Amino acid sequence: MSMIAAPHGKWFARFEGEDGEVEYLPVVAWRGDEGQAMCVDGVGGKLFAAAEEDGFSGLCDGEEVEIASMTPEEIKHRNRRERERLERLG
């Protein structure tokens, strides 16, 4: 089985618990020709295929993880900065 290292902090696997809680784990490698996202088990330190775990709901980039950790006020500020930037470009 071949592995390709994933860039640090770029891709994450999203897991949703039964309680609606969302957890993000960094993708550390891509496995084989099919490119399965691999993460590290925080308890045992073993590599596992994200898509094969309960609660897996997809892959996302670092921006989603960053936004998920923001307060509503931080999101408003970020959106305001982005609108201003787009207006300057337009």
Contact map, one row per residue, 1 for C-alpha under 8 A:
111000000000000000000000000000110000000000000000000000000000000000000000000000000000000000
111100000000000000000000000000111000000000000000000000000000000000000000000000000000000000
111110000000000000000000000011110000000000000000000000000000000000000000000000000000000000
011111000000000000000000000011100000000000000000000000000000000000000000000000000000000000
001111100000000000000000000111000000000000000000000000000000000000000000000000000000000000
000111110110000000000000001111000000000000000000000000000000000000000000000000000000000000
000011111110000000000000000100000000000000000000000000000000000000000000000000000000000000
000001111110000000000000011100000000000000000000000000000000000000000000000000000000000000
000000111111000000000000011000000000000000000000000000000000010000000000000000000000000000
000001111111000000000000010000000000000000000000000000000000110000000000000000000000000000
000001111111100000000000011000000000000000000000000000000011110000000000000000000000000000
000000001111110000000001111000000000000000000000000000000011110010000000000000000000000000
000000000011111000000001111000000000101000000000010000011111000000000000000000000000000000
000000000001111100000111100000000000000000000000000000011111000000000000000000000000000000
000000000000111110000111000000000000000000000000000001111100000000000000000000000000000000
000000000000011111111110000000000000000000000000000000111000000000000000000000000000000000
000000000000001111111110000000000000000000000000000000100000000000000000000000000000000000
000000000000000111111000000000000000000000000000000000100000000000000000000000000000000000
000000000000000111111000000000000000000000000000000000000000000000000000000000000000000000
000000000000000111111100000000000000000000000000000000000000000000000000000000000000000000
000000000000000111111110000000000000000000000000000000000000000000000000000000000000000000
000000000000011110011111000000000000000000000000000000000000000000000000000000000000000000
000000000000011110001111100000000000000000000000000000000000000000000000000000000000000000
000000000001111000000111110000000000000000000000000000000000000010000000000000000000000000
000000000001110000000011111000000000001100000000000000000000000000000000000000000000000000
000000011111100000000001111100000000001100000000000000000000000000000000000000000000000000
000001011011100000000000111111000000111100000000000000000000000000000000000000000000000000
000011110000000000000000011111000000111100000000000000000000000000000000000000000000000000
001111000000000000000000001111100000111000000000000000000000000000000000000000000000000000
001111000000000000000000001111110011110000000000000000000000000000000000000000000000000000
111100000000000000000000000011111111110000000000000000000000000000000000000000000000000000
111000000000000000000000000001111111000000000000000000000000000000000000000000000000000000
010000000000000000000000000000111110000000000000000000000000000000000000000000000000000000
000000000000000000000000000000111111000000000000000000000000000000000000000000000000000000
000000000000000000000000000001111111100000000000000000000000000000000000000000000000000000
000000000000000000000000000001110111110000000000111000000000000000000000000000000000000000
000000000000100000000000001111100011111000000000111000000000000000000000000000000000000000
000000000000000000000000001111100001111100000011110000000000000000000000000000000000000000
000000000000100000000000111110000000111110000011110000000000000000000000000000000000000000
000000000000000000000000111100000000011111001111000000000000000000000000000000000000000000
000000000000000000000000000000000000001111111111000000000000000000000000000000000000000000
000000000000000000000000000000000000000111111100000000000000000000000000000000000000000000
000000000000000000000000000000000000000011111000000000000000000000000000000000000000000000
000000000000000000000000000000000000000011111100000000000000000000000000000000000000000000
000000000000000000000000000000000000000111111110000000000000000000000000000000000000000000
000000000000000000000000000000000000000111011111000000000000000000000000000000000000000000
000000000000000000000000000000000000011110001111100000000000000000000000000000000000000000
000000000000000000000000000000000000011110000111110100000000000000000000000000000000000000
000000000000000000000000000000000001111000000011111110000000000000000000000000000000000000
000000000000100000000000000000000001111000000001111110010000000000000000000000000000000000
000000000000000000000000000000000001100000000000111110011100000000000000000000000000000000
000000000000000000000000000000000000000000000001111111010000000000000000000000000000000000
000000000000000000000000000000000000000000000000111111110000000000000000000000000000000000
000000000000001000000000000000000000000000000000000111110000000000000000000000000000000000
000000000000001111000000000000000000000000000000000011111000000000000000000000000000000000
000000000000111100000000000000000000000000000000011111111100000000000000000000000000000000
000000000000111100000000000000000000000000000000001000111110000000000000000000000000000000
000000000000111000000000000000000000000000000000001000011111000000000000000000000000000000
000000000011110000000000000000000000000000000000000000001111100000000000000000000000000000
000000000011110000000000000000000000000000000000000000000111110110000000000000000000000000
000000000111000000000000000000000000000000000000000000000011111110000000000000000000000000
000000001111000000000000000000000000000000000000000000000001111111000000000000000000000000
000000000000000000000000000000000000000000000000000000000000111111100000000000000000000000
000000000000000000000000000000000000000000000000000000000001111111110000000000000000000000
000000000001000000000001000000000000000000000000000000000001111111111000000000000000000000
000000000000000000000000000000000000000000000000000000000000011111111100000000000000000000
000000000000000000000000000000000000000000000000000000000000001111111100001000000000000000
000000000000000000000000000000000000000000000000000000000000000111111100000000000000000000
000000000000000000000000000000000000000000000000000000000000000011111110000000000000000000
000000000000000000000000000000000000000000000000000000000000000001111111111000000000000000
000000000000000000000000000000000000000000000000000000000000000000001111111000000000000000
000000000000000000000000000000000000000000000000000000000000000000000111111100000000000000
000000000000000000000000000000000000000000000000000000000000000000000111111110000000000000
000000000000000000000000000000000000000000000000000000000000000000000111111111000000000000
000000000000000000000000000000000000000000000000000000000000000000100111111111100000000000
000000000000000000000000000000000000000000000000000000000000000000000001111111110000000000
000000000000000000000000000000000000000000000000000000000000000000000000111111111000000000
000000000000000000000000000000000000000000000000000000000000000000000000011111111100000000
000000000000000000000000000000000000000000000000000000000000000000000000001111111110000000
000000000000000000000000000000000000000000000000000000000000000000000000000111111111000000
000000000000000000000000000000000000000000000000000000000000000000000000000011111111100000
000000000000000000000000000000000000000000000000000000000000000000000000000001111111110000
000000000000000000000000000000000000000000000000000000000000000000000000000000111111111000
000000000000000000000000000000000000000000000000000000000000000000000000000000011111111100
000000000000000000000000000000000000000000000000000000000000000000000000000000001111111110
000000000000000000000000000000000000000000000000000000000000000000000000000000000111111111
000000000000000000000000000000000000000000000000000000000000000000000000000000000011111111
000000000000000000000000000000000000000000000000000000000000000000000000000000000001111111
000000000000000000000000000000000000000000000000000000000000000000000000000000000000111111
000000000000000000000000000000000000000000000000000000000000000000000000000000000000011111
